[in-house]
Amino acid sequence: MYKKTAKFVVLDFETKSIRMKRLNFVFLIFLLSVSLFGQEKEKKSKRNTEVGLNITNTLAGFFNSGGSGLSKDPYLFSLKFGSSKGAARFATNFNTQSRSEFLINGTRNIEESAFFVRGGYEFRKPIDKRFTIYYGIDGTVEYQFEKVDFSSFGSGSIITENNTFGVGGGPVLGIQFQLMKRIALTTEASIYGVVNNRKESLDEGRGSPPVDNNSTGFKIAPLIPSSLYLIMIF
């Protein structure tokens, strides 16, 4: 009975892995398409490289406004290749950390990591010398990992792992303000739909094999203009 159940879990996980590989392939084709489309639209325009930095929490901390939890935008760095008519756009962020907690009945070691990336294309409509409205579409990839190792005095250890991988995308709308020739500020709103595949594993030790649980879900994540990006134009 146990062997049949384990075989079913393995086959189910392999099927979902194949589906996620197909989603990755579709995402790569999408990025290639929007990049080629952007190049065709901008052949007759002067192209610029724009490097952006999310400075929301920096400003909040400077003005003593508790900036550690204000922005829900997960992207820290942005990169755009384009002109006054449009641009191919990319953004990313990642973090990793580990910590140990000493409890009355044992110790708990925690490892966490996350990676976010998006890419797409935006169209630009200048409304005066300083303000430009832009709109477009993005594809997104998300990955999050968490591992908790709880060691109890005299009772061995219990290890739990959570892996979440997501692929999605959606429309984006923003505004750019030109401070000077090569420096600008931008803020934007987006609505991303993301398909998530989540794998949970529990290892209680004692010679028993880990128990795995796999699930697939979908979320819609609207984001209001809550972040401010400082853009440097080259």
Disulfide bonds with the S-S distance in Angstrom:
none
